[in-house]
Amino acid sequence: MSAIPISAQEDPTPDLSYASLREQAQALADGRITAVALLAQTLDRIARFEPALNALAVAALREAGAVIVGKSNVPLALADLQSYNVLHGRSNNPWNLDRTPGGSSGGSAAAVAAGYVALELGSDIGGSIRIPAHFTGIYGHKPSQGLVALGGTGVPSGRAADRDLSVAGPLARTAGDLSLALDLLLNRDPLARKAWRAQLPPARHTRLRDFRVLLIDRWPGTEPSLTELETLRRVEPVLRAAGATVLHPHDLPEGLLPDWVAQNRTYRSLLGSSLAQPPALSEAAQRRLADLAPDDRSA
């Protein structure tokens, strides 16, 4: 009797990476596949995928004369604050190779910060453009949802299912370049533009001294950390020296700001719905969850 290599044995889990969304949902409901296994199959399909068409955002830049150099690095499933994956390794921060450029659009930010390219594209749900831009000292913009078409930027083509909060946007070395890129990226979705078109007005101000800046020093349910307090202490005099009008929440009329507790709860709910499978709770977290009242609505 000869042993059959594991790789040659029949996998009892069906490959649903090419199935319709309805078929995938039914298979998950029936227990024929887990969300983790389905994600693994989709990622494997992406690794084998050779795109025949440009993403809508890439096509917009090409039409404007941009020279596309290549693809930049991201973490596995775009789900981290750094940019490492087993296929292409780790992206480092060009200012300090021992540090990360952030994620998930860390490869994009590193390429711009290193001067490799003048413009990049990224995607953002919970900071994936803004965090890498902050880590590498460049400019990044998370547009309002729906302004920049996501077609061709996600899973292999065949169907579209934009997620709550998920957007695409530019990263660049100046705010002016962000504005130029965003104008090029508008109204590219072939279905949406049959119903509506976006036309952005020019920026109201171009100098920092003409802006009002609100420094938020509190977050729902937490006390500010020493690092946050030190950051606020350092940034406020810089803004004032540049001529900006600096405001704090207590400077504003009552009721002008939104309910941050309710807003944070809604955001975290939408963020959780974007995950293929919620992360496993630690034992300590499970104990805290068990101690909550049935009507508890805290974040």
GILIN-V206662 format. One record per backbone hydrogen bond with DSSP energy under -0.5 kcal/mol. NH is the residue of the N-H (numbers start at 0). CO is the residue of the C=O. E is the energy in kcal/mol with one decimal. If there is no record, write none. Layout:
nh->NH co->CO e->E
nh->NH co->CO e->E
This chain:
nh->4 co->2 e->-0.6
nh->7 co->4 e->-1.3
nh->8 co->4 e->-0.9
nh->8 co->5 e->-0.9
nh->11 co->9 e->-0.6
nh->13 co->11 e->-0.6
nh->15 co->13 e->-0.9
nh->18 co->15 e->-1.1
nh->23 co->19 e->-2.4
nh->24 co->20 e->-2.5
nh->25 co->21 e->-2.3
nh->26 co->22 e->-2.2
nh->27 co->23 e->-2.2
nh->28 co->24 e->-2.3
nh->29 co->25 e->-2.3
nh->30 co->26 e->-0.7
nh->30 co->27 e->-0.6
nh->31 co->26 e->-1.8
nh->32 co->26 e->-1.0
nh->37 co->33 e->-2.4
nh->38 co->34 e->-2.3
nh->39 co->35 e->-2.3
nh->40 co->36 e->-2.3
nh->41 co->37 e->-2.2
nh->42 co->38 e->-2.6
nh->43 co->39 e->-2.1
nh->44 co->40 e->-2.1
nh->45 co->41 e->-2.4
nh->46 co->42 e->-2.1
nh->47 co->43 e->-1.2
nh->48 co->44 e->-0.7
nh->48 co->45 e->-0.9
nh->50 co->48 e->-0.6
nh->55 co->150 e->-2.3
nh->58 co->54 e->-2.8
nh->59 co->55 e->-1.7
nh->60 co->56 e->-1.6
nh->61 co->57 e->-2.5
nh->62 co->58 e->-2.4
nh->63 co->59 e->-1.1
nh->64 co->61 e->-1.8
nh->65 co->60 e->-2.5
nh->67 co->65 e->-0.7
nh->68 co->66 e->-0.6
nh->75 co->83 e->-1.1
nh->77 co->74 e->-2.2
nh->78 co->75 e->-1.8
nh->84 co->88 e->-1.5
nh->88 co->84 e->-1.9
nh->90 co->82 e->-2.4
nh->92 co->95 e->-0.6
nh->92 co->98 e->-2.8
nh->93 co->91 e->-0.5
nh->95 co->92 e->-1.2
nh->98 co->95 e->-2.3
nh->100 co->90 e->-0.5
nh->104 co->127 e->-1.8
nh->105 co->103 e->-0.8
nh->106 co->72 e->-1.8
nh->108 co->104 e->-2.0
nh->109 co->105 e->-2.6
nh->110 co->106 e->-2.1
nh->111 co->107 e->-1.9
nh->112 co->108 e->-2.8
nh->113 co->109 e->-2.1
nh->114 co->111 e->-1.4
nh->115 co->110 e->-1.9
nh->116 co->110 e->-1.3
nh->119 co->170 e->-2.4
nh->121 co->168 e->-2.6
nh->123 co->166 e->-2.6
nh->130 co->126 e->-3.2
nh->132 co->128 e->-1.8
nh->133 co->129 e->-2.1
nh->134 co->130 e->-2.7
nh->135 co->131 e->-1.7
nh->136 co->132 e->-0.8
nh->136 co->133 e->-0.5
nh->137 co->132 e->-2.0
nh->138 co->171 e->-2.8
nh->140 co->169 e->-2.0
nh->142 co->140 e->-0.8
nh->146 co->143 e->-1.8
nh->148 co->146 e->-0.5
nh->148 co->184 e->-0.6
nh->152 co->149 e->-2.4
nh->165 co->162 e->-1.2
nh->166 co->123 e->-1.9
nh->168 co->121 e->-2.5
nh->170 co->119 e->-2.3
nh->171 co->138 e->-2.5
nh->172 co->117 e->-0.7
nh->177 co->173 e->-1.3
nh->178 co->174 e->-2.1
nh->179 co->175 e->-2.2
nh->180 co->176 e->-2.5
nh->181 co->177 e->-2.7
nh->182 co->178 e->-1.9
nh->183 co->179 e->-1.3
nh->184 co->180 e->-1.5
nh->185 co->181 e->-0.8
nh->186 co->146 e->-0.6
nh->187 co->184 e->-0.5
nh->189 co->187 e->-0.6
nh->192 co->188 e->-2.2
nh->193 co->190 e->-1.2
nh->194 co->191 e->-1.7
nh->195 co->191 e->-2.3
nh->209 co->206 e->-1.7
nh->210 co->207 e->-1.8
nh->212 co->244 e->-3.2
nh->214 co->212 e->-0.6
nh->214 co->246 e->-2.9
nh->215 co->213 e->-0.8
nh->216 co->214 e->-0.7
nh->218 co->221 e->-0.7
nh->221 co->218 e->-2.1
nh->228 co->224 e->-2.4
nh->229 co->225 e->-2.5
nh->230 co->226 e->-2.3
nh->231 co->227 e->-2.4
nh->232 co->228 e->-2.3
nh->233 co->229 e->-1.8
nh->234 co->230 e->-2.4
nh->235 co->231 e->-2.0
nh->236 co->232 e->-0.6
nh->237 co->233 e->-0.8
nh->238 co->234 e->-2.3
nh->239 co->235 e->-2.4
nh->240 co->236 e->-2.4
nh->241 co->237 e->-1.4
nh->242 co->239 e->-1.4
nh->243 co->238 e->-2.1
nh->244 co->210 e->-2.2
nh->245 co->243 e->-0.7
nh->246 co->212 e->-3.0
nh->248 co->214 e->-0.6
nh->250 co->247 e->-2.2
nh->251 co->248 e->-1.4
nh->255 co->252 e->-1.7
nh->259 co->257 e->-1.1
nh->262 co->258 e->-2.7
nh->263 co->259 e->-2.7
nh->264 co->260 e->-1.9
nh->265 co->261 e->-2.2
nh->266 co->262 e->-2.5
nh->267 co->263 e->-2.5
nh->268 co->264 e->-1.8
nh->269 co->265 e->-2.4
nh->270 co->266 e->-2.7
nh->271 co->267 e->-2.3
nh->272 co->268 e->-1.6
nh->273 co->269 e->-0.6
nh->273 co->270 e->-1.1
nh->274 co->271 e->-1.4
nh->285 co->281 e->-2.4
nh->286 co->282 e->-2.0
nh->287 co->283 e->-2.1
nh->288 co->284 e->-2.3
nh->289 co->285 e->-2.1
nh->290 co->286 e->-1.3
nh->291 co->287 e->-0.5
nh->291 co->288 e->-1.1
nh->295 co->292 e->-2.0
